[in-house]
Amino acid sequence: MKRRELIEGALLGGALTGSGLNAFGQSPAGHQPQEASFTRKGEVVIERAVPGKPHAGKVLAAIQPHADDVPLFAGGLVAKLIAEGYTGYLIRTTNDEMTGGGSRGEGVLHNEQDNEAVARALGLKKTYDLSYRNHRLDAPSPQDFKGRLILLFRLLQVDTIVSYDHWGLYEENPDHYVTAAVVESAGWMAGMSKDYPEQLEAGLKPHGVKEKYYFARGPQIANRVVDISGTIDRKVESIRAVATQGPGGENGARLRARLAARRLRLPILGNDDETANRNYIKHVVLDLDSLHERAVPSDKEVGAPYGFEWAERFRYIGPYASRLEDYVSRNAVRI
């Protein structure tokens, strides 16, 4: 496939690219979904849930500028990987002071509490707050920021990261694109033996990140679609945990009350506030009210072309295969 064709197709949001559909969204005759956990379709790899604990012993770091980022864009993936054996950590890079009601100080406190609740909802072991100023992440020293992440990657022996895509398009929030850029370079530099040698003298060892799942809230060259149908309820719980900002909290209950005042009801909101809050997230936030102004498809729309009820999309970068090792394994002879 020519580079221009790949980019144009991928920027459609991954809805058609590699889905087994042609350029008109039609399914070729005889096309059947495959059952393997990883299925390559064109330039997109389809990742399904795997039974058991195939990732036991591996470490995941979910890195977000704000308490609602991972829940909204990667909560299903994180819950899936934890269910498959990962030990996970949540790293938040800002203090979220610009969100929520009340004063900035109250926003910092309430978002910190929400962030802890997100970690519990997704099954993550511990949270780390770097606490940079909200909306000012382009002001501090990138080197300081990078060094702190490298320290955590080495300390925790992180194998896989989930975070914003440095190469996502039309991102306005400096917290998002600065975090993405620093995460990308820190994951690579953590494996170098001459970067931050004082960390090595303290007993840490070089440890580069092997796998990256990058998400975006705008157009993105996505190459992986992850079926999150089995973890959608965990994702909903993680969004529900973010009561201070975003679409979590009591939004469903408030909508139910507004409708009741007009003598109306939405059946999807159920008969009590707790059901209304959860179903509001699932059926409104993750389906009807996607970020369409940013060309971001809903989780329903991402999954539909592949036969999944719910799915998330990512730019995935995995371990680099050694062509020399492959050549040696195929051609070496005993002497």
N, C-alpha and C positions, 0 to 999 in steps of 0.2 A: 504494500500500500504506500502511495506517495505521502510524504510528510504533510503536505497541505491538506490532503484528503483526511488523514488521521486527525489533524487538529480540528478541522471543520466538523467532523463527525463527533469527536469527543466533546466539543463545546456545546453540542445539543443536549448535554447533560447525561450522556451515557444511556439515554432512553432507547436509541436504536443501535448504536455502535456495538457490533459484536454480539447482538442479542439473538442472532438467527433470523432477523428481519431484514428485508431488503430496503433500499432507499425510500420506498413508499410506505414502509411500516407493515408490509405484507409478509406472512410466514411462508417460506418455501415449502413446496410439497414434500411430505415425508419428514419434516423437521420435528424431532421429538426431544424434549428436555432430557439430559443425562442425569444419572444418579450419583456420580462421583462427587466427593466433597469439593474438589476443585475442577472446574470445567472451563477450558479456554474456548471462547467464542469470538472469533475475529481478534480484535485488540483488547478485549475485556475478559478478565478471568472471573468466574462465578464461584464464590466461596459459600459453602453450606455448613451447617452445624455438623460436628463430628461427635459420635458417642464416646463415652469414657473420658479419660484425662490424657489426651495425646500431648498436651503442652505442660505436663507436670514438670516442675523444676525450672520453668522459664519465668522471666520477670517482665512485667508490663508497666510502663509509665504513661498515664494519660495526662497530658499537659494542656492547660487551658488558661487564658488570660482572665476569664470571668467565670463565675459559678455555674452559669447556664450553658456554656459552650459545648462541652463534651456531652452533657445530657441531650441537647437538641440534635447534634450532628453525628454523634458516635456512641450514644448510650447503648444501643443494641449490640454493636460490635464489642464494646468493652465487656458487657455482661456475658456475651457469648464466649469470649476468650477466657474470662474468669471461670466460667462453667467448664471449660475444656482443660483446666488445670493451671493456668497462669496464677502467680501471685502478683497483685497489682497495687500501684501507688498513684495518688492523685496530686499533681503539682499545679498550684494556681499562682500565676505570676504577678497579678495586681491585687490591690486591696478592695476593689469594687466600691470605692467611696462615692462614686457619682450616681449610684443607683439606689432605688428604694425611697420610702418616705422618711420624713424627719431630717435630722442633721446628717452631715457627712460621717461623723463619728458613729452615729446609730447605724448608718448604712454599712460601715466597715464591720461592726459587730454582727449584724443580722446576716450579712453575706458570708461571714466566716462560719456561722452556725449552719447556714444552708449548705455550704461547701462540705462540711462534715457529714451532713445528712445525705448528700449526693454520693459520697464515698461509701456510706453504709448501704444505700440502695443498690449500688452496682457491685458490692462485694469486695471493695478495695480495702487493703490492709491499713493504710495510713495516709494522711494528707500532709503536704508540705506547702506552706504559704511563703512566697518570696516577698510579697507585700510592697511591690512598687506602686507608685501613684497611678491611679486610674486615669486613662486617657493621656498619660504623660510618659508612656513607656519608651518613647523615642528620645527622652531627655537624659536618662542615666547612662553611665558608661556601658556600651555593649560588651566590653571586655569583662567587666565585673559580672554582668548578667550571665555571660557565657561560662565564666569560671564556676559560678554557683551551680549551673546545670551540669557541667562536666563533673563536678564533685559528686552530685547526686547520682549521675549515671554510673560512675565508678563505685561509689559506696553501695548502691543497691544492685549493681551488676545487671543493669537493664538490657534486655535483649530486644524489646519491641517498644516503639513509641507510637502514640496516637495524638495528633495535634493538628493545628491549622497548616494549610498548604502555602508555603512561601510563594508559590507561583500561581495561586488563585488570582483571578482577574477582578478588577474594580473593587478592591477592598478599601474601605474608607477609614476604618478604625486602626489607629497606630498600635494599639495594644495587640491586635490580631496579627498584623504583618510583621511587627518587630519580634513578637514571640516566635512566629513561624521561622523567621530568618535565623534567630539565635538557636532555636532547637535544631534546625537543620545542620548548622556548623558544629554545634556542641556534640551532637551524636557521632559525628565523624572524628572530631578532635579528641574525644574521650578515649579513643583507641590508640592515640599516639604516645610514644614513650618520652618525648621531650616537651610536651605541652603541660604546663603547670607541674613542674617536677616536685614542688613542695608537697603536693598531694601524694605523690609516690613515696616521698621520704616519710610521710606520715603513716605509711603502710598500705595505701590503696594501690591498685594495679591498673594498667591501661585496660579499658574495656569499651570497645566501640559498639554502638547500637547496630544490630543486624537487620532489623525489619522496621519499616515505617509505614503507617497508615495516615495519610494526610487528607483532611476534609476542608471544604470551603463553603462559604455562604454566597458565592457568586459562580459564574461560569468557571469550569475547571476541566482540565484534561484528565478525566477519571479513567482508570484502567482496571478497577475491581469493583464488583457489586457483591455485597454481603447479605445473605438471607438472614434477617433478624426476626422472622416470624415467631421463633421459639423464645425470644427474649424481649418481645415488644412490651410485655407488662413490666419487666424490670426497667426498661427505658422510660416508660410512663411514670414509674415510681421515682426515678431520678429527676425527671422534669418537675414532678409534683413537689419534690423536696425543695426546689428553688422558689420559695415563697416571696422573697424580697424583690426579685426582678423577673422579667420574662413572663411566659404564659402559664407558669405553675401556680401554686397557691390556691386561692379561692375563686378563680375566674369562672369555673363551671357553676359553682353555687350562685355567684352573682348574676350570671346570665339566666339561670333557672328562676331566680327571684324576679328579675326584670320581666321575664315572659309571664310569670304568674300574675304580676300586677296588671298585665294586659289581658288576663284570662287566656293565656296561651301556654303550651308546653311542647318541648321537643322530646320525643320518646327516647332518643339516644342519651339524654341526661338522667334518665332513671327517676327514682322517687325519693332520693335523699341527697344531701349535699355531697357526701363523700363519693358516691357513684357519679354525681354530676361533675365533680372536679376531675376524676380520672377519665371519664368518657369525653369530657371537653378536650383534654390533651390528646387522646387517641383519635377522636373523630373530627376535631376541628383543627387543632394545632398541627398534627401530623398528617392530615389529609386535606381538609377543605381550605385551611388558611395558611398554606405554605408561603414561603417568601418569593412569590411569583415576580415581584418587582425586581428581584435580583436573578431571575431565571433559574431559581433553585426548585427542582421538582420535589414534591412531597414524597415521603417514604412509600406511600401507596403507588405513586407514579413511577418511582425508581424500580419497584419490584414487579409491576404489572407485566412488562415485556418478557420477563423470565419465568412467569408463573408463580411468583412469590407474593404473599399477602403484604409483607412489609420488607423493605430492604434499604440499606444505606450504601452510598458510593464513596470511593476513595481513590486517591492517587497512591498506589502501593509501590514501595521500593523494597525489594528483598535482598537476600544474600547474593553476592556476586559469585557466579560459578567460574571456576578456574578452567580455562580452556586447556592449559598445560596439563593439569591433573586429569582431565578427561582424556586428553591425547595419550598420556602415559598409561592410564588404565586400559585403553583399547589396544595399545601397540607394544607395550613393554614385554620382553621375553626373559625367561629365566636363564641364568648363565651358570 
